[in-house]
């Protein structure tokens, strides 16, 4: 890019295009008309092009001028974003906060939480990702995210993070109403369950050992990308398995799924945590920590 193309010249170009004249642009920018004319002349000389058709009384852009205006406005928007980002960082608010969401957390609750956050700091960008099983801890330990909401079970050794319990999730064994196990007398022996295909959501961990819930040795398994697909596959009768009860309340009531007791019991409860990197000290992370640690989310999110 040649030195003649600078942000000040692009601001002048934009003002002239919006106001329709050099004089009106000068008034908006609180400058004398001659300085506006000079800025455009220098820009034209630098690029060796004509930006305005000067035959009429109104400042009309040439095709080259229109092209420069479009690109210039994009550059001005980028520069504005950079300036605001730098100011946010200077005041302690992160330009971006990366958050991993565990599969057992209702995503509509996360969106509500983000909406509340934006009322306090609309400028910090939030980057949400979804993780399965040990993938939540892996994303935090590896530094891919700054905060995890809904990490399952105990965290890995090594430190570098802090955690706080979010609540306990009830996990139940369910089958489709037309599945052979739907009519088997309870409690169902594990040896009988082993004969039927299970549906499991793939652990998204990249470095930590993957975890499984409720799978039996030697059992045929349909592995799917996430909990939503697992839920649908079980409703379709493609396999059996455990699902969080707060996700399937309507399905149980409508008999789209049938809860069954196994030899292991009727239900199991799993502790979920929110966890964050201790080397991160920004205000956005602090806001999420305070909210998630101070609120009683057990009843609202998991029941």
Secondary structure, DSSP 8 states (H G I E B T S, - for coil): --TT--HHHHHHHHHHHHHSSHHHHHHHHT--HHHHHHHHHHHHHHHTS--EE-SSSS-EE-HHHHHHHHHHHHHHHHHHHHHHHHHHHHTT--SEEEEEEETTS-HHHHHHHHHHHHHH-TTSEEEEEEE-TTHHHHHHHTTS-SEEEEEESS--TT-SEEEEEEEEEEEEEEE-TTSGGGGS-SSB-HHHHTTS-EEEE----SSS----SS--TT--EEEESSHHHHHHHHHTTS-BEEEEGGGSHHHHHTTSSEE--BTTBSEEEEEEEEEEETT---HHHHHHHHHHHHS--HHHHH-
